[in-house]
Amino acid sequence: FLSAAPYSCGGLISNSSGMLQSPYYPGNYPNNAHCVWEIQVENNFRVMLTFRDIALQNNRCQYDYIEVYDGPPHSSPLLGRICAGSFLTYTSSSNLMSIHFHSDSRYTLRGFQAHYSSIPTDHNIGEFPFRAETLILATQDLPRI
């Protein structure tokens, strides 16, 4: 009989920048995965996370999804629940952000890859937390001078 290769995912990440990806990426992620990453950067910094590639079973994010929390998992505001798209960016309001990846028992795809970095708290890039595409859309409506 065949068994899937063991994998580990999730954990506490304390580097100032780095990469997250689903197990086996760019190969297909396993069924019944539950991974939680907690990214903690230095005090007086925020976490900026950008998804470079997302390929999940996409049915209104019911079955396989990624949740991004503005702080510790589940007890913090949910910044987004996503299962498709690319170059989605999320920024925390503090030095802690959590990411939860969930897959169900059917259908697996390539998964996701994301990059995070730390930005100074006083770095003025708009209201926090925000989604990058919201900021971009808002600036397109401004009158030309």
Sequence and secondary structure as in RCSB ss.txt:
>XXXX:A:sequence
FLSAAPYSCGGLISNSSGMLQSPYYPGNYPNNAHCVWEIQVENNFRVMLTFRDIALQNNRCQYDYIEVYDGPPHS
SPLLGRICAGSFLTYTSSSNLMSIHFHSDSRYTLRGFQAHYSSIPTDHNIGEFPFRAETLILATQDLPRI
>XXXX:A:secstr
          EEE SSEEEEE TTTTS   TT EEEEEEE  TTEEEEEEEEEEE   STTSSSEEEEESSSTTT
S EEEEESS SSEEEE SSSEEEEEEE  SS    EEEEEEEEEETT  SSSSS BHHHHHHHHHTS   
